[in-house]
């Protein structure tokens, strides 16, 4: 939240508004998952605890498949729609945000399976690295303004 406040000072109101508009793809993109990942976070620990390994594998593999298909659908849809946009900043923002959101679908799948299998230290290391990367990526935004936001999104995905 603090990072967002700092970025607001470095971008012009037009650039910040454009970035927030493009970010709506990320917000509404998760509708494509239809609640599958939260369902996995609830059902996978139960299946593992009940020693139903076949069910656990089935749940995880189905969630993985749906996450990948949703990511591809989102990316292909935004790629096709970006063909009709002339503004390079808007076009690149849309493509990058859809790519980052799609990778986020798969990342969430990995987080859910990591939590359920007890690999919390691995999860903690990954999230600690992401926090450090997010803080240092502010330099890119300061130097490159709107394009820096795109580079930052690619770097912290």
Secondary structure as GFF3:
##gff-version 3
##sequence-region A 1 157
A	DSSP	alpha_helix	2	10	.	.	.	ID=ss1
A	DSSP	alpha_helix	13	29	.	.	.	ID=ss2
A	DSSP	three_ten_helix	30	33	.	.	.	ID=ss3
A	DSSP	alpha_helix	36	49	.	.	.	ID=ss4
A	DSSP	alpha_helix	53	82	.	.	.	ID=ss5
A	DSSP	alpha_helix	88	117	.	.	.	ID=ss6
A	DSSP	alpha_helix	120	136	.	.	.	ID=ss7
A	DSSP	alpha_helix	138	155	.	.	.	ID=ss8
###
